[in-house]
Amino acid sequence: MKSTLPRGTPLALLAMMVALAACTQVQETLQSANEKIHELTGTSETEGSSAPNPKAKPSDSTVSTAADADVALAVRLMEGDGVPHDPKRAVELVIPHADAGHAEAQFLLGLAYGTGQGIEKDRATAVSWYRRAAAQDQAHAQFLLGLASLRGDGAAKDLTEANRWFEKSAQNGNAGAQYQLALTYERGQGVEKDETTAVQWFEKAAEQGHADAQFKTGAAYQVGRGVAKNRAWATRWFAKAALQGVANGQYMTGLAYAAGSGVPKDNAIAYRWFSVAVARGFDKAEPFRNRIGERLNEDRRAKENAAAQRWKPLGAEKATGVEDNPSIAFAQHTLASLGFKPGVADGIFGPKTSGAVKAYEKAKGIPVSGAISRELLNRLKDDPIHAS
């Protein structure tokens, strides 16, 4: 079975996986565990949220429901999400279900052993639990097995084995595994080097909000490595990575606005992104910021410096949508380049942009919605008039 951990609210549980992965983020997210408990047990908010005893009722469906509820509660205990932080109790909750073969419980128990949360740290035991969960197609466990084999951490170092688990996990939708598999093909590590396959996996992870994958996808489209060159599409991905705090993405977004590459030329926005990158220690951006700053008056520089000081990165869940600022700006710029009239490419969706989308849809003979969708973005990206 594939991973059924609740999704939606980012938890420190998967942040621990980030540290293990040595990536910016593993972009699998968790839905409110409290809601999941109510959903599984059929209780309401007023009836309480304590998980049922899995031994209380004998039916298989009830046992499964109780196990899922205990796992959801264990996630909250590990995070301290609405309940006291108690990883030891979390481990106690999942052990019987892991022993009984519950894949999510096996993964969580492995994670507890791997990080030393609630139990003595033991990487070899962690890997043994990951193996049990991975055999049931648990994507997170497959990913961590790949990392263990890649590094020789709790398992024998074996690049072939690592790539096998990364492939399985990537196919099951794990963004961290998709990113790692893309790196494998990009570098030719244990497989024949294949830049086309690499960018395909980078883009799959990018679509899920993986910030480093977003930057890598932008870089591929910027120069046409493994994919047709498309600077507007590249800038969209650079901007998405920038919004999540990737300094190199902020620098590249600054360059795009300074040169008008895939976005309208705007020195003030370029100055702001260069300033944000510099504030994050990306010194390469400093001379560009200073040079662009000479083109702005003192008041505008002060305004943009203040904006850069206030700037905070978005979470992945706010950088994956199709109506996020970079996606809207891309659509506006592309529609304008194709002769439609979306108004200023400011990344704000309004009547003019909707009207331009409708006109484009009518011209292409596709259903008219006036909305920005993933399908529309991909069609604009691949439009032969603009893709260059």
Number of C-alpha atoms within 10 A of each C-alpha: 13 16 20 12 22 20 14 12 12 17 20 14 19 19 17 16 20 16 13 15 19 11 16 17 23 28 24 25 19 18 15 18 24 21 17 20 26 18 13 17 18 10 15 12 9 6 9 10 17 14 23 17 13 20 10 10 12 9 11 10 10 18 18 15 20 23 26 26 28 25 31 28 25 27 28 24 21 24 19 15 16 10 12 11 15 17 21 16 15 26 26 15 22 26 17 15 23 23 13 12 14 20 28 29 29 29 30 28 29 29 28 26 23 26 19 16 18 17 17 11 16 16 20 17 18 27 26 18 25 30 21 21 29 28 13 18 18 26 31 32 31 31 30 29 29 30 26 26 22 20 15 14 15 18 19 14 16 15 18 15 18 25 25 17 25 30 21 21 29 25 14 20 20 26 30 32 32 30 29 26 27 29 21 22 21 20 15 14 14 14 13 11 15 15 20 17 17 27 27 17 25 30 24 21 28 30 21 23 26 30 32 26 32 31 28 24 30 30 21 24 23 23 15 15 15 16 17 15 17 21 24 26 28 29 31 27 31 32 27 32 33 29 25 25 22 22 25 20 28 30 29 26 31 33 23 26 21 22 15 15 19 23 26 18 15 15 22 22 18 27 32 27 31 33 29 29 28 20 16 14 12 17 15 13 24 19 12 18 25 13 11 21 21 12 13 15 10 11 9 14 18 12 13 22 17 13 15 19 13 9 15 12 13 14 15 23 17 14 26 18 16 17 20 17 20 27 26 22 26 26 30 29 24 25 22 17 13 14 10 19 20 24 18 14 22 16 19 16 20 10 11 16 27 18 18 22 24 20 19 21 17 14 10 11 9 11 9 14 14 19 17 19 15 14 10 18 19 12 12 20 21 15 13 9 11 16 16 18
